């Protein structure tokens, strides 16, 4: 977990390793950059803390973590804290109190900080216009964008663009290239192995260590490529139909490859376990993968659970019949995954269980947005005939439930609560690769 140091005498906060040497009695520490900003501090111009991974500590309550994931997904773009609280079953006042107690910010302050930091990265890394940066970062207007950048960085967007360094700019041969920061260690080899094992034919591919997938944005196709970039970041190349709301594309991609959660507490507690501890010692950079599209993950989990030997063939047939064709792509990519509505109405032949799942999701009876607790989500999924508890836990794991366990429970696994998701990924990685170590 990155800890930010704020200096009372200067009003500036820094990331670890900054060359500034303030007196210890003048320093306050914050776990989130947003918390430092909410307390009135501005980002250091030297170490640029907006360029490091800003994850939320995994010792925060699960309800707070679920709320954070909803905010990252855009829950406060066009709604307020009351609406967010309602999705989680609590009042706006209680939600604000939980955020203040555990993160040091309100939900609105957290959302504003993420937008501003993402915009600053775009100003550094890309050649997008100021207006494009504003709307790509989730701001509703240029006025709102300018005000937020002045509040967070004490400068206008134009001044920040002029201040960027020569090495910041990422030259793209097509598409938009962005750094996706992480706090080392991070095991890309294990992550890409997991994704390759579950790649949906025509929608996802892994070739030479690069993950690629098709996406759909408001009915328009796009393409994402994720590859290693350096010791503290991956590189995302996005080919998109428009730049508005790019922040959510990047954050969903980061969630997919496990960059949104740094499992420090989980790893520390599991490291004492005689089974999981040696696996963590061998591969400390293993993270829990997330999902680009929750419904896609749900369909895949059900099909792979019901027909493990024929799953790729069934998924390929489903994609051909119900998916949206995306012509002109390489690496075996041909279609975007269908929505629940499209899958429900198409004669895809994937079975009654998938049909029932699509109908329930399309009707809003099953929510896959991460707002539900693990027990509630598993119960709603297993109420559909044919969805096993193991498949439901696989879905929950990819949606961010930290205690999901898509394996047969054992006496040993009972001691891994509430971090069974990370334990199961370590077990899976060890099964697949025999414990080989590969950390970037």
N, C-alpha and C positions, 0 to 999 in steps of 0.2 A: 504494500500500500504506500503510495507516494504521500509524504507528509510535507506540507508547505510551511515555511518559516516566514512570519510577518514581523517587521521591525517597527516598533511604536514610534521611534523618533523620525523615521523617514516616510512612514505610511506606505511602504512597499512590501510585497510578499514575493518569495523566491521558491524555486524548487530545490531539492537536494543537490549538492555539488556546485551551487553558485559560488563564485569567487568572493562575494561580499562577506565581510567578517564583523558583524555587529557584536556589541556586548551582549552576553547571555541574558542579563537582566532586562534587556530591551526587546526580547524576542518572544512572540507568541506562536504557537503551532496550530495548524488547521489540517484536517484530513481531506478537505475539499477546497479547491480554488474558489468555488462559489461561496463557501463560508467565509473565507478571507475577504472576498469582495463585499459580502453582506455586512462585514464588520468595518468597512470603509477603506480597505487596503487596495492598492492598484498593483498590477502585474509588473514585475521587474523587466526592464528593457534588455538587460544583459542575458539572463538565463531563459527568458521567455517561457514561463510555466504553462502557457496554453498549448505547448507542443508536446507535452508528455501525456501519458494515459491518465485520465481522470476517473478512475473507477471508484465505486462505493464499497467500503469495507464489508466483508461478508459476515461481520459480527453484528450488523444492523438487523433488526427484526425482519422476519420474512415479509410481513405486511408492508414495511417501508421499501424493501427490495422490489416487491411487486408494483408498488406505486411508482418507483423510479423507472422500472421497465415500461410502464404505461406512458410516463412523461417522455421517455426516449422515443417511444413510438408515435409521439405527437398528440397525446391526450390533452395538452394545454394549448395547442395551436389555435383552436377555435372554441375552446370551452374554458370554464373557470375551475377553481379548486373545489367548489361545491359539487360540480359534475364528476370530477375525479373521485372525490370522497364517496359519492353515491355508487360509483362502479365498484368500490371496495367495501361498501356496506358500513360506512362511518361518516360522521359529519365533517365539514370543512375545518371547523375549529379543532377537532381531535386530530385530523390529518396534519394540520399545521403544527400542532403541539408535538406530534411524533417526529416530524421532520426537524423541528428546532432542537428537540432533545437528542436526536441521534445523528443528524447531519449538520446542524448549525445554520440551516437556511430554511426558508419556506419553499413549498413546491414551486411557486412562481419564480422565486429567486434562482432556484436550481435550473429551471428551464431557460431562463434568460441567460444565465452564465454559459450554459452549453451552446446556445445559439451564438453568443458573442465569440466564444472560443473557436467554434467551427468557422465562423466568418473570418476570424483573424488568420486561421490556417489557409483558407481560400485566398485571402489577400496576399499571403506569402507565396503559396505554392502554384497558383494558377494565374491565367491571364483573363479570367472572367471580368467583365465590367463591374463597377461598383454596384450598379442596380442588380445585375445578375447575382452577385454575391449576397446581396440583401435577401432576395427571394429564395435563393438556393439554401440559405441558412434558416429559413422558416419565419422570417420577419414579415409582418403584414403590410408594411409600408416603408418607404425610404426614411420618413421622419422617425418612425419607431426604431429603425436600424441605426440611424445617426445618433439618436439619444442614447441607446444602449451601449454603443461603442465608446461614446464620450464618458459614460458612467463607469464602464469597466476598465477602459484603457486610457482615459483622459486625453484622447486624441480623436480626430475625425477619421473615417475610413480612408480618405484620400491621403492624409498624413501617414497613416499606418502602411498603406501600399508603397509610398515613397521611401519608407524606412526599412523595407525588407532587404535581406542580404542576398548577395549574388548567388550563393549556393542554394537558396531556398527554392527557386523556380524549378518546377518539374516540367520538362519538355515532353509533350505527348504527341506521338505519331497517330493521331486520331483518338478521340475520347478525352476524358478528364482523368488525370492521374493525381492521386492523393496519398499521403502517408497515413497509415493507420497505426498510431503509437501503442506500444505495450510496455509494461514494466518487466524486464527479464527476471527469471528465465521463462521462455515460451517455446513450446515444442511443436513447431510447424509440421514436422515429419509425422508425428502422431496424429495431429489434427487432420492433415490432408489424407492420411491413411484411413481415418474414420469416414471422411466424406467420400473417398473413392469407393469404399466398401458399400456405401448406400446410395451412390449416384443414380439418379433416375435417368434411364436411357432417353436421349433426345433433349433433356432439360439440363443435365449437369454432366461435367466431364472433368477428369483429372489427367493431365498429360504433362510429363516431365516436371512434376511437382507444382504445377500451376492449376488452381481450381477455377473453373469457368462455369457460368450458368446463364440461362436466359431469365429475364424477368418481364413483368408486365406493369406498366404505370398508366392507370386510367385507360386501359385498353390498347396502349401503344407498347410495342416491344422494345426491349433493351438487353444489354449484355454486360455482365460483370466478370472481371478477371482479378484474382487475388493471388499474389506471389510473395515470396520472401523479399524484403527490401533492405534490411540492415539488422544490427544487433538490438535495436529498440523499436523497430517498426516493420509492418508489412506494407506492400504497395497495392493499392486498389486502382484499377483502370476501369472506368465506367463509360459505356457507350449508351447514351440516354436520349429519349426523344425531346426532352426539355430540361432546363436546370432548376426549375422551381421545386423546392422541397428536397434538394439533394441531401441535406443533412440527414433526413430519415433513411435515404438509400444507404448512406455511409454507415449510419448507426445500426441499421439492420444487418449490413454486411459484417460489421464488427461483432455483433451479437452472434451471428452464424458461426464465426471462427473463434468464439470464446474470449474475445477481448474486453467485454463489458464487465466481467467479474474476475477479480484477482483473488484466488481462493487461499488467502494466507491463514486465516483461522482454521479453515477446513483441513488444509494440509498439515498444520501444526498438530491438530488433534489426532488426525489419522496416522501421522508419522509414528505415534507410540504403539500402533496396532501391529501385532506380529505378522499379519498377512499383508496388509496394505502398506505398512511402514517401509519395508524394503523396496516396494514398487515406487513409492514417492522418492526415496533416496536415489534410485536409479534414474528416474525421469521426473525431476521436480517441475518441469515446465508443462506438464500435461494439464489441459484445461477442459472444462465441460463444453461441448459444442452446443450452439443454439439452433435457431431456425430462421431461414429467410421468410418462409410462408407457412404459418401454422397448419392450415388445412392440407397443404401438400405433405407436410410431415405426418399428419394423422393418417392420410390415405396410404402413404408408403408403409407406415408402421403396421397397419392392419393387414395389408397385402403380404408383407414379408413375414408376419406372424402366422398367417393362415396358409401360405404357400411358399415356404422358404426356398425350395428348389426351383420353382417356376416364377418367382417374383419379378425378375427382370423382364421376362417375356410378357407377363401380365401388365406390368407398368408400361412397357413399350406399346402394347396394343391400346391401352387406355389413352396414352398420350396421342397416338395417331388418330384415334377416333374423336376424342373430346378436347384435345389441346388446341392452342392457337398456333398455326404454322408461322415460323420465322425463317424466311429464306435467306440464303447467301452466307450462312455461318460455317465455320470449320469445326474440327474436333468433335464431330458427331452431334452437334447441337442443331436441332430442327424445330422444336416447338417450345412454347411457354406452357406452364402447367395450367390446367383449367380451374376456374373458380368453382365453388360449391354449387352455385346455380347452374353453371354450364354442365358440370359432371352429373348432376341430378337429372337433367333433362336429356342427356345424350345416352344412346344405347351402347354403353362401353363394354358390357360383358364382364365387369370386374367383380360381380357377385352382389348378393343382397345386402351384405354387411356394409360395403362401401356405398351402395345406393342409399341405405338408411342413414349412414353417417352424413352424406352430402345433404340429404333432406333436412336433418336436424340442424346442421350448421347453417344452411341457407335460410331456415325459418327462425334462426336466432335462439333456438332452444339449447344449443351447446355453444359455449363461448370458448374460443381458443386464444384469447388475448392476454392470458397470464393473470387476469384479475382474480380468478378463483384459487382457493387453497387446494393443495394436492389432493386431499381426501374428497373434496367436492368435485374436482375435475375427474378423478378416477371413477367416482360413482356415476357421474353423468355419462361417461363414455361406456362403462361396462353395462349400463342399462340397455345399450343397443345389443341385440343378439349377435353373437359372433365376435365381439371385441373382448379379448381376454384382459385380465389384470396386467399381465406382462406388457401387452401392446399399449394399454393405457399409461403405464409407467414410462414406456419409451417415449410416448408423446409428451408426457409431463416433463420428462428430463430435458427434452429439446426446447420446451417452453420456459425453462428456467427454474423448475421446482427442485430445490437443492437436496431434498430427501427422496426423490424418485429413485426407484431401484428396479430396472427392467430385467431382473434375473430371478431365479428361484431363491427365495429367502432361506437363509441358514441361521444356525445359532450364532455363528460368527458375525453375520451381517447385522444382527440386532445391536451390536456395540458400535456400529458405524453411524448411527443416528446422530445429528440430523444431516449428515454429509454423504449419504449413500450414493448420490449422483456422481460425485467425484470418485468415490471408491469403485463404482461400477465401470467408469471410464478407464481407470487404471487397470482393472482386471481385464477389460476388453483389449486394451493396448498390449498388455502382457501376453494374452492369448494369441493375439495376431502377430506380434513381432518378437516374442521371446525375450522381452526386456531390453532390447537394444536401445542404446541411448543416443538421442539426436536432438540437440537443443540449439535454437537460434537465439 
